Amino acid sequence: MAPLLSYSLLGSMNSTNS
């Protein structure tokens, strides 16, 4: 679960950054 949450957060941030 931890890795999934981290991935989701990272993806969300990446999308916003891009």
Biopython code that builds the backbone (N, CA, C, O; Angstrom):
import numpy as np
from Bio.PDB.StructureBuilder import StructureBuilder

atoms = [
    (1, "MET", "N", (0.838, -1.205, 0.000)),
    (1, "MET", "CA", (0.000, 0.000, 0.000)),
    (1, "MET", "C", (0.875, 1.259, 0.000)),
    (1, "MET", "O", (0.594, 2.230, -0.702)),
    (2, "ALA", "N", (1.928, 1.216, 0.795)),
    (2, "ALA", "CA", (2.815, 2.391, 0.906)),
    (2, "ALA", "C", (3.367, 2.795, -0.467)),
    (2, "ALA", "O", (3.317, 3.969, -0.834)),
    (3, "PRO", "N", (3.892, 1.827, -1.223)),
    (3, "PRO", "CA", (4.467, 2.140, -2.538)),
    (3, "PRO", "C", (3.413, 2.704, -3.482)),
    (3, "PRO", "O", (3.685, 3.613, -4.266)),
    (4, "LEU", "N", (2.218, 2.156, -3.396)),
    (4, "LEU", "CA", (1.145, 2.624, -4.273)),
    (4, "LEU", "C", (0.812, 4.086, -3.977)),
    (4, "LEU", "O", (0.658, 4.896, -4.891)),
    (5, "LEU", "N", (0.706, 4.406, -2.704)),
    (5, "LEU", "CA", (0.373, 5.772, -2.308)),
    (5, "LEU", "C", (1.464, 6.732, -2.785)),
    (5, "LEU", "O", (1.178, 7.805, -3.315)),
    (6, "SER", "N", (2.717, 6.323, -2.586)),
    (6, "SER", "CA", (3.849, 7.159, -2.987)),
    (6, "SER", "C", (3.811, 7.382, -4.493)),
    (6, "SER", "O", (4.019, 8.496, -4.973)),
    (7, "TYR", "N", (3.543, 6.308, -5.229)),
    (7, "TYR", "CA", (3.499, 6.399, -6.695)),
    (7, "TYR", "C", (2.388, 7.364, -7.121)),
    (7, "TYR", "O", (2.577, 8.206, -7.999)),
    (8, "SER", "N", (1.250, 7.223, -6.491)),
    (8, "SER", "CA", (0.104, 8.077, -6.827)),
    (8, "SER", "C", (0.450, 9.545, -6.572)),
    (8, "SER", "O", (0.179, 10.412, -7.403)),
    (9, "LEU", "N", (1.045, 9.807, -5.424)),
    (9, "LEU", "CA", (1.400, 11.183, -5.073)),
    (9, "LEU", "C", (2.432, 11.720, -6.053)),
    (9, "LEU", "O", (2.330, 12.856, -6.514)),
    (10, "LEU", "N", (3.430, 10.895, -6.368)),
    (10, "LEU", "CA", (4.493, 11.316, -7.283)),
    (10, "LEU", "C", (3.893, 11.624, -8.662)),
    (10, "LEU", "O", (4.218, 12.639, -9.278)),
    (11, "GLY", "N", (3.037, 10.755, -9.123)),
    (11, "GLY", "CA", (2.398, 10.952, -10.425)),
    (11, "GLY", "C", (1.583, 12.235, -10.441)),
    (11, "GLY", "O", (1.622, 12.985, -11.417)),
    (12, "SER", "N", (0.856, 12.489, -9.381)),
    (12, "SER", "CA", (0.041, 13.704, -9.303)),
    (12, "SER", "C", (0.936, 14.944, -9.356)),
    (12, "SER", "O", (0.642, 15.903, -10.069)),
    (13, "MET", "N", (2.017, 14.911, -8.603)),
    (13, "MET", "CA", (2.943, 16.050, -8.565)),
    (13, "MET", "C", (3.601, 16.235, -9.928)),
    (13, "MET", "O", (3.742, 17.355, -10.418)),
    (14, "ASN", "N", (4.002, 15.111, -10.531)),
    (14, "ASN", "CA", (4.663, 15.164, -11.831)),
    (14, "ASN", "C", (3.722, 15.797, -12.854)),
    (14, "ASN", "O", (4.137, 16.638, -13.653)),
    (15, "SER", "N", (2.471, 15.394, -12.824)),
    (15, "SER", "CA", (1.488, 15.918, -13.775)),
    (15, "SER", "C", (1.359, 17.437, -13.601)),
    (15, "SER", "O", (1.286, 18.178, -14.581)),
    (16, "THR", "N", (1.333, 17.881, -12.360)),
    (16, "THR", "CA", (1.191, 19.311, -12.085)),
    (16, "THR", "C", (2.449, 20.056, -12.501)),
    (16, "THR", "O", (2.385, 21.150, -13.061)),
    (17, "ASN", "N", (3.600, 19.441, -12.215)),
    (17, "ASN", "CA", (4.877, 20.070, -12.541)),
    (17, "ASN", "C", (4.995, 20.234, -14.049)),
    (17, "ASN", "O", (5.385, 21.289, -14.548)),
    (18, "SER", "N", (4.642, 19.150, -14.776)),
    (18, "SER", "CA", (4.752, 19.173, -16.224)),
    (18, "SER", "C", (3.767, 20.205, -16.759)),
    (18, "SER", "O", (3.678, 20.405, -17.970)),
]
sb = StructureBuilder()
sb.init_structure("model")
sb.init_model(0)
sb.init_chain("A")
sb.init_seg("    ")
for serial, (resi, resn, name, xyz) in enumerate(atoms, 1):
    if name == "N":
        sb.init_residue(resn, " ", resi, " ")
    sb.init_atom(name, np.array(xyz, "f"), 0.0, 1.0, " ", f" {name:<3s}", serial, name[0])
structure = sb.get_structure()
